[in-house]
Amino acid sequence: MREETTEFETLAGTISARLEEVGGMPLNDAVLHMHAVKRFIASCAASGCHQELQVAMERAGLGDLAEALLPLVGR
């Protein structure tokens, strides 16, 4: 294995371990959850339910997240 590859894998492993430690779950699991949330928000936006989603997220205490994510997935 090339030295650069080994160095990168070591760095990636260190970053992943640190994120797992502070985030409370493995990075791979967190990324999978984020992809699921992205698909959910995109589906709601594509079907014209973005306002309902925003209201529901605000009531759940996630209004700031809805405000940040809805523009990213398109309306």
Residue pairs with C-beta under 8 A, 6 or more apart in sequence:
16 26
16 27
19 27
19 30
20 26
20 27
23 30
37 69
38 69
38 73
41 53
41 66
41 69
41 70
41 73
42 73
42 74
44 50
44 52
44 53
45 53
45 70
45 73
45 74
45 75
46 74
50 70
50 75
53 66
53 70
54 63
54 66
54 67
54 70
57 63
57 65
57 66
58 66
